[in-house]
């Protein structure tokens, strides 16, 4: 995995990152988007596109946001998401998102 979407995306879900991703590896959930760790090609185009600074490079992840590394990978695996996000929207989220109250 190269880039990870974190808590700043919760209830924002702007999707600017989805438009910038050349390999369609960003999958929207109900309240947050997730990057597929095996599909990301580490181009970094998503990071400056995000208006809420929710995307971080995995290897420079702030310690308090490290749980989102696993959350992104677990979410796409659990929902069988692969082959390009396109317009696929999952009406669920990882438990790390679900436990946070809507802002």
C-alpha positions in Angstrom: 0.0 0.0 0.0 1.3 3.4 -0.8 -1.4 6.0 0.2 -4.1 5.7 2.9 -7.3 7.6 3.4 -7.8 8.7 7.0 -10.4 10.1 9.4 -10.5 13.6 7.7 -12.6 12.0 4.9 -15.3 10.8 7.3 -18.6 12.5 6.4 -16.8 14.7 3.8 -16.4 12.1 1.0 -15.5 14.8 -1.6 -14.3 12.3 -4.2 -11.8 14.6 -5.9 -9.3 11.9 -5.2 -11.3 9.4 -7.2 -11.3 11.7 -10.2 -7.5 12.1 -10.0 -6.6 8.4 -9.6 -5.3 7.0 -12.8 -5.9 3.4 -11.8 -9.3 3.6 -10.1 -8.1 2.2 -6.8 -10.2 4.4 -4.5 -13.5 2.9 -3.4 -16.2 5.0 -1.8 -17.9 3.6 1.3 -21.0 5.1 3.0 -19.1 7.8 5.0 -15.5 7.6 3.8 -13.4 6.4 0.8 -10.8 3.7 0.9 -7.6 3.0 -1.2 -7.0 -0.5 -2.3 -3.5 -1.4 -1.2 -2.8 -3.8 -4.1 -4.1 -1.5 -6.8 -2.4 1.8 -5.8 0.6 2.5 -8.0 2.0 5.1 -5.6 1.6 8.0 -8.1 0.5 10.5 -5.4 -2.1 12.3 -7.5 -4.8 11.7 -4.9 -3.0 13.5 -2.1 -3.1 17.1 -3.4 -6.6 16.6 -4.8 -8.0 15.9 -1.4 -9.5 19.2 0.1 -9.5 17.8 3.6 -5.9 16.5 3.7 -7.3 13.0 4.5 -4.7 11.1 2.4 -1.3 10.2 3.7 1.6 8.3 2.5 1.7 5.0 4.4 5.4 5.4 5.4 4.9 8.9 6.8 1.6 8.2 8.6 1.1 10.1 11.8 1.1 7.6 14.6 -2.5 8.4 15.7 -3.7 7.6 12.2 -1.9 4.3 11.8 -5.1 2.2 12.4 -6.4 3.5 9.0 -3.6 1.6 7.2 -5.3 -1.6 8.2 -8.8 -0.2 7.9 -8.3 0.6 4.2 -6.9 -2.9 3.4 -9.5 -4.7 5.5 -12.4 -2.8 4.0 -11.6 -3.5 0.3 -10.8 -7.2 1.2 -14.0 -7.7 3.2 -16.2 -6.2 0.4 -14.4 -8.0 -2.4 -13.6 -4.7 -4.1 -11.1 -4.9 -7.0 -10.7 -4.2 -10.7 -11.2 -0.4 -10.6 -13.7 1.5 -8.5 -15.6 3.2 -11.3 -19.0 4.2 -9.9 -19.1 1.4 -7.3 -20.4 2.7 -4.0 -20.6 0.5 -0.9 -23.2 1.4 1.6 -21.0 0.2 4.5 -17.8 1.3 6.2 -15.0 -0.2 8.3 -15.8 -0.4 12.0 -13.2 2.3 12.7 -15.5 4.7 10.8 -18.7 3.3 12.1 -17.7 3.9 15.7 -17.2 7.6 15.1 -20.3 9.7 15.5 -21.4 11.8 12.5 -20.0 15.3 12.8 
